[in-house]
Amino acid sequence: MAGDRTLEKWVHTQISLQNFSYRWTLSNFRNFVEERQEIIRSPTFSTGANDKWCLTVYPNGVDEVSADYLSVNLVLLSCLKSHVWAKFQFWIISAEGEKKLTMKSPRAIRFVPGHSCGFKKYILRDFLFSNAAGLLTDDKLSLLCNVSIVQESFRISDQNRKPGIQVPRCTLADDLGELWENSLFTDCCLVVAGQEFQAHKAILAAHSPVFRAMFQHDMEESKKNRVEIPDLEPQVFKVMMDFIYTGTAPDLDSMVATVLAAADKYGLECLKIMCEDALFRDLSVENAAHTLFLADLHSSGQLKTQTLDFITAHASEGSETSDWKTVVGSYPHLVVEAYGSMPAHCSFLEHPIKRVK
């Protein structure tokens, strides 16, 4: 028809990869295996896009099928968006600095905060130790992980394109937090120190394997929709519940040890890592021995390793603290571990160990 105008619009989608490499060295690796350490976590790192990641190693596998292997994982702790698409690749760095035993994801994996992905059967432990001269330099396992973040960008090429639509910030965490704060549409009751808190079984079960077991099986809590929690103080319980509903825990510093215990008991791995990070940031000569005790008690492998390294670096000062003397008297296995991490010239632990014996 005369006068009709045809508007052509070209849309170009560009896929790009943001690459980031992280190297992690685990000292005294045989100790982790011999002590049946369940999981070891790396310090957190970022790819530069306001996201936080860590690596995990299971020295004795993650299940019966992988019990003879080292299992390795990449874990997304937090990100600005609801998810991140990423590829990843693992290597062991040899004594000569060469990349060995690589395994990589076959495709980009969709990560959401708290999600991990990796290789259950990364390497046989027997093979690793039989080739220790090349793969475990001075009993140190050095892992390299390369992360490739998949990024998309769109470009519209016509001259008459309309202004873009402003997408608001996702308020899901705020909305869930409101359900908790205002006790809206609740279906269960949690009793803490005589106080009753209304909550939602589905949200509790989605975040905590302990709560999921309570509500999933034919247990009293599932029948009555009422859970007695006798071992938590109300303020600690509220921090835990805020995390379950919103993924945040702003008040950790004032009660980090008790929140760590709650996170460990209820299987809240991300909250547990937040507590470990807070404890490590506050590490000092005065509290190092107590932090070592907490890390051992709650199977916080990476915090334990970092604390042992700190104790090694501050050996002479640390041996005079009252907390260290408590460890010497009550927890001799920690003294032995700390002694094992000391360099040969450091002898301040010789007397306490003899006294323990």
C-alpha positions as CSV (number, residue, x, y, z in Angstrom):
1,M,0.0,0.0,0.0
2,A,1.3,3.4,-0.9
3,G,2.7,5.4,1.9
4,D,3.4,2.3,4.1
5,R,6.7,2.4,5.9
6,T,8.7,-0.7,6.7
7,L,10.7,-0.5,9.9
8,E,13.6,-2.8,10.0
9,K,15.3,-3.6,13.3
10,W,18.5,-5.5,13.7
11,V,19.2,-7.0,17.1
12,H,22.7,-8.2,17.8
13,T,23.5,-10.5,20.8
14,Q,27.1,-10.8,21.8
15,I,28.3,-13.6,24.1
16,S,31.5,-13.0,25.9
17,L,33.5,-14.8,28.6
18,Q,35.1,-13.2,31.6
19,N,38.0,-15.5,32.7
20,F,39.4,-15.6,36.2
21,S,42.0,-18.0,37.8
22,Y,42.3,-18.8,41.5
23,R,45.2,-20.9,43.0
24,W,44.8,-22.5,46.4
25,T,47.5,-24.3,48.3
26,L,46.5,-26.8,51.1
27,S,49.4,-27.4,53.6
28,N,49.7,-30.6,55.6
29,F,47.4,-32.4,53.2
30,R,48.0,-35.9,54.6
31,N,46.6,-34.8,57.9
32,F,43.3,-33.9,56.4
33,V,43.1,-37.3,54.8
34,E,44.2,-39.3,57.8
35,E,41.9,-37.5,60.2
36,R,39.0,-38.2,57.8
37,Q,38.4,-34.4,57.4
38,E,35.0,-34.2,55.7
39,I,35.4,-30.9,53.8
40,I,38.0,-28.2,53.3
41,R,37.0,-24.7,52.1
42,S,39.2,-22.2,50.4
43,P,39.1,-18.5,51.3
44,T,36.5,-16.5,49.3
45,F,37.5,-14.9,46.0
46,S,35.7,-12.8,43.4
47,T,35.8,-12.8,39.6
48,G,35.5,-9.0,39.7
49,A,31.7,-8.8,39.1
50,N,30.6,-8.3,42.7
51,D,30.2,-12.1,43.1
52,K,31.9,-14.3,45.7
53,W,33.1,-17.8,45.2
54,C,35.1,-20.5,47.1
55,L,36.5,-24.0,46.3
56,T,35.8,-27.1,48.4
57,V,37.8,-30.3,48.6
58,Y,36.5,-33.5,50.1
59,P,39.6,-35.6,50.9
60,N,37.6,-38.8,51.3
61,G,35.0,-38.2,48.6
62,V,31.4,-37.0,49.0
63,D,29.6,-40.4,49.1
64,E,30.3,-44.2,49.0
65,V,30.9,-44.1,45.2
66,S,33.7,-41.5,45.5
67,A,35.1,-42.7,48.9
68,D,38.5,-43.5,47.4
69,Y,38.8,-40.2,45.5
70,L,39.4,-36.5,46.2
71,S,36.2,-34.6,45.2
72,V,36.6,-30.9,44.2
73,N,33.9,-28.3,43.8
74,L,33.4,-24.7,42.8
75,V,30.9,-22.9,45.0
76,L,29.0,-19.6,44.3
77,L,28.5,-17.8,47.6
78,S,26.7,-14.7,46.5
79,C,26.1,-12.5,43.4
80,L,24.1,-9.5,42.4
81,K,21.9,-11.3,40.0
82,S,19.7,-14.3,40.7
83,H,22.1,-16.6,39.0
84,V,25.4,-16.9,37.1
85,W,26.4,-19.1,34.1
86,A,29.9,-20.3,34.3
87,K,32.3,-22.9,33.0
88,F,35.2,-24.1,35.1
89,Q,38.4,-26.2,34.9
90,F,40.6,-27.7,37.6
91,W,44.3,-28.6,37.6
92,I,46.9,-29.8,40.1
93,I,50.1,-27.7,40.0
94,S,53.1,-29.9,40.1
95,A,56.4,-29.3,42.0
96,E,57.8,-27.9,38.7
97,G,54.8,-25.5,38.4
98,E,53.2,-27.5,35.6
99,K,49.5,-28.0,35.2
100,K,48.5,-31.7,35.7
101,L,45.4,-33.8,35.8
102,T,42.9,-31.3,34.3
103,M,39.2,-31.8,34.4
104,K,36.7,-29.2,33.1
105,S,32.9,-28.8,32.9
106,P,31.5,-29.9,29.6
107,R,29.3,-26.8,29.3
108,A,28.3,-23.7,31.2
109,I,26.6,-24.5,34.5
110,R,23.8,-22.3,36.0
111,F,25.0,-21.3,39.6
112,V,22.7,-19.8,42.2
113,P,24.0,-18.6,45.5
114,G,24.9,-21.6,47.7
115,H,25.1,-23.9,44.7
116,S,28.2,-26.0,44.0
117,C,29.4,-28.1,41.1
118,G,32.5,-30.1,40.4
119,F,34.0,-33.6,40.2
120,K,33.2,-36.4,42.6
121,K,36.0,-38.5,41.2
122,Y,38.7,-35.9,40.6
123,I,41.7,-38.1,41.5
124,L,42.3,-41.4,43.3
125,R,43.9,-40.7,46.7
126,D,46.3,-43.7,46.3
127,F,47.4,-42.3,42.9
128,L,48.0,-38.9,44.4
129,F,50.1,-40.2,47.3
130,S,52.0,-42.7,45.2
131,N,53.0,-39.7,43.0
132,A,53.5,-37.3,45.9
133,A,57.0,-36.3,44.7
134,G,55.5,-34.6,41.7
135,L,52.0,-33.7,43.0
136,L,52.4,-33.0,46.7
137,T,55.4,-30.7,47.2
138,D,56.3,-30.7,50.9
139,D,52.9,-32.3,51.6
140,K,51.2,-29.3,49.9
141,L,48.4,-29.8,47.4
142,S,48.2,-26.9,45.0
143,L,44.9,-26.5,43.0
144,L,44.3,-24.1,40.2
145,C,40.7,-23.3,39.1
146,N,39.8,-21.3,36.1
147,V,36.3,-19.8,36.0
148,S,34.8,-18.4,32.8
149,I,31.7,-16.3,33.5
150,V,29.3,-16.2,30.5
151,Q,28.1,-12.6,29.8
152,E,25.5,-11.5,27.3
153,S,25.2,-8.1,25.7
154,F,22.5,-6.9,23.3
155,R,22.7,-4.1,20.8
156,I,19.9,-2.7,18.7
157,S,21.2,-1.2,15.4
158,D,18.2,0.9,14.1
159,Q,18.2,4.6,14.6
160,N,14.7,4.8,15.9
161,R,15.1,2.4,18.9
162,K,12.9,3.2,21.9
163,P,14.3,3.9,25.3
164,G,15.0,0.7,27.3
165,I,12.6,-0.4,30.0
166,Q,14.0,0.1,33.5
167,V,14.0,-3.3,35.3
168,P,13.7,-2.8,39.1
169,R,15.8,-4.6,41.7
170,C,14.5,-8.1,42.5
171,T,12.8,-7.8,45.9
172,L,12.3,-11.6,46.6
173,A,14.5,-11.5,49.7
174,D,12.7,-8.5,51.0
175,D,9.3,-10.1,50.3
176,L,10.3,-13.4,52.1
177,G,11.7,-11.3,55.0
178,E,8.3,-9.6,55.3
179,L,6.6,-13.0,55.5
180,W,8.9,-13.9,58.4
181,E,8.7,-10.5,60.2
182,N,5.0,-10.2,60.0
183,S,4.1,-13.9,60.4
184,L,2.0,-14.0,57.2
185,F,0.5,-17.2,55.9
186,T,2.6,-19.4,58.4
187,D,2.0,-23.1,58.8
188,C,4.3,-24.1,61.7
189,C,5.4,-22.9,65.1
190,L,9.0,-22.9,66.5
191,V,9.4,-22.7,70.2
192,V,12.7,-21.1,71.5
193,A,13.2,-20.6,75.2
194,G,9.5,-20.5,75.7
195,Q,8.9,-17.9,72.9
196,E,6.8,-18.9,69.9
197,F,7.8,-17.9,66.4
198,Q,5.5,-18.6,63.4
199,A,7.3,-19.8,60.2
200,H,6.8,-21.6,56.9
201,K,7.7,-25.2,56.5
202,A,8.5,-25.0,52.8
203,I,11.0,-22.2,53.3
204,L,12.7,-23.9,56.3
205,A,12.9,-27.2,54.4
206,A,14.3,-25.5,51.3
207,H,17.3,-24.1,53.2
208,S,18.0,-26.6,56.0
209,P,18.3,-30.4,55.6
210,V,17.6,-30.7,59.3
211,F,14.3,-29.0,59.1
212,R,13.5,-30.9,55.8
213,A,14.0,-34.2,57.6
214,M,11.7,-33.1,60.4
215,F,8.9,-32.2,58.1
216,Q,9.4,-34.8,55.4
217,H,9.2,-37.9,57.5
218,D,6.6,-39.2,59.9
219,M,7.9,-37.4,62.9
220,E,6.2,-35.6,65.7
221,E,7.2,-32.2,64.3
222,S,5.5,-33.0,61.0
223,K,2.3,-34.2,62.6
224,K,1.9,-31.3,65.1
225,N,3.6,-28.5,63.0
226,R,5.4,-27.5,66.1
227,V,9.1,-27.7,66.7
228,E,10.8,-27.3,70.1
229,I,14.3,-25.8,69.8
230,P,15.8,-26.0,73.3
231,D,19.5,-25.3,72.5
232,L,19.4,-21.8,71.0
233,E,18.9,-18.4,72.5
234,P,16.2,-16.3,70.9
235,Q,18.6,-13.7,69.5
236,V,20.8,-16.3,67.9
237,F,17.6,-18.1,66.5
238,K,16.5,-14.7,65.0
239,V,19.8,-14.3,63.2
240,M,19.5,-17.8,61.8
241,M,16.0,-17.3,60.7
242,D,16.8,-13.9,59.1
243,F,19.4,-15.7,57.0
244,I,17.0,-18.5,56.0
245,Y,14.5,-16.0,54.8
246,T,16.7,-13.3,53.3
247,G,20.2,-14.7,52.8
248,T,21.8,-12.0,55.0
249,A,23.2,-12.0,58.5
250,P,24.2,-8.4,59.5
251,D,24.7,-9.0,63.2
252,L,27.3,-11.8,63.2
253,D,30.1,-10.1,65.0
254,S,28.4,-9.9,68.3
255,M,27.5,-13.6,68.5
256,V,29.5,-15.3,65.7
257,A,30.5,-18.3,67.8
258,T,26.9,-19.2,68.7
259,V,25.6,-18.5,65.2
260,L,28.4,-20.8,63.8
261,A,27.2,-23.6,66.1
262,A,23.6,-23.1,65.0
263,A,24.6,-23.0,61.3
264,D,26.6,-26.2,61.8
265,K,23.7,-28.0,63.6
266,Y,21.0,-27.0,61.0
267,G,23.1,-27.6,57.9
268,L,23.2,-23.9,56.8
269,E,26.5,-24.1,54.9
270,C,26.5,-20.6,53.5
271,L,25.8,-19.1,56.9
272,K,28.6,-21.3,58.3
273,I,31.0,-19.9,55.8
274,M,30.0,-16.3,56.7
275,C,30.7,-17.1,60.3
276,E,34.1,-18.6,59.5
277,D,35.0,-15.5,57.5
278,A,33.9,-13.2,60.4
279,L,36.0,-15.3,62.8
280,F,39.0,-15.2,60.5
281,R,38.8,-11.4,60.0
282,D,38.8,-11.0,63.8
283,L,41.7,-13.4,64.4
284,S,44.3,-12.2,66.9
285,V,46.9,-13.6,69.2
286,E,44.5,-13.4,72.1
287,N,41.7,-15.4,70.5
288,A,43.6,-17.7,68.1
289,A,43.5,-20.7,70.4
290,H,39.7,-20.3,71.0
291,T,39.1,-19.9,67.2
292,L,41.1,-23.1,66.6
293,F,38.9,-24.9,69.1
294,L,35.7,-23.6,67.4
295,A,37.0,-24.6,63.9
296,D,37.8,-28.1,65.2
297,L,34.5,-28.4,67.0
298,H,32.4,-27.5,64.0
299,S,34.5,-29.2,61.3
300,S,35.4,-25.8,59.7
301,G,38.4,-27.1,57.7
302,Q,39.5,-23.9,56.0
303,L,39.2,-21.8,59.2
304,K,41.2,-24.4,61.0
305,T,44.0,-24.4,58.5
306,Q,44.1,-20.6,58.4
307,T,44.2,-20.4,62.2
308,L,46.9,-23.0,62.5
309,D,49.0,-20.9,60.0
310,F,48.3,-17.8,62.2
311,I,49.4,-19.7,65.3
312,T,52.6,-20.8,63.6
313,A,53.3,-17.2,62.6
314,H,52.7,-15.9,66.1
315,A,54.1,-18.8,68.1
316,S,56.0,-17.1,70.8
317,E,53.2,-14.6,71.7
318,G,50.4,-17.2,71.5
319,S,52.0,-19.6,73.9
320,E,51.5,-17.2,76.8
321,T,47.8,-16.6,76.4
322,S,45.3,-18.2,78.8
323,D,43.3,-19.7,75.9
324,W,46.3,-21.6,74.7
325,K,47.0,-23.0,78.1
326,T,43.3,-24.2,78.2
327,V,43.8,-25.9,74.9
328,V,47.0,-27.5,76.2
329,G,45.2,-28.9,79.2
330,S,41.9,-29.9,77.7
331,Y,42.4,-30.6,73.9
332,P,45.8,-32.3,73.4
333,H,44.9,-33.4,69.9
334,L,44.9,-29.7,68.9
335,V,48.3,-29.2,70.5
336,V,49.6,-32.0,68.4
337,E,48.2,-30.5,65.2
338,A,49.6,-27.1,66.0
339,Y,53.0,-28.7,66.8
340,G,52.9,-30.5,63.5
341,S,52.5,-27.2,61.7
342,M,55.5,-25.6,63.3
343,P,58.7,-25.1,61.5
344,A,61.6,-27.2,62.8
345,H,63.3,-24.2,64.5
346,C,60.2,-23.4,66.6
347,S,60.3,-25.2,70.0
348,F,57.9,-23.4,72.3
349,L,55.4,-26.2,72.1
350,E,57.8,-28.9,73.3
351,H,57.1,-28.5,76.9
352,P,53.3,-28.4,76.7
353,I,53.2,-31.5,74.7
354,K,55.4,-33.4,77.1
355,R,53.2,-32.2,79.9
356,V,50.1,-33.4,78.1
357,K,51.6,-36.9,77.7
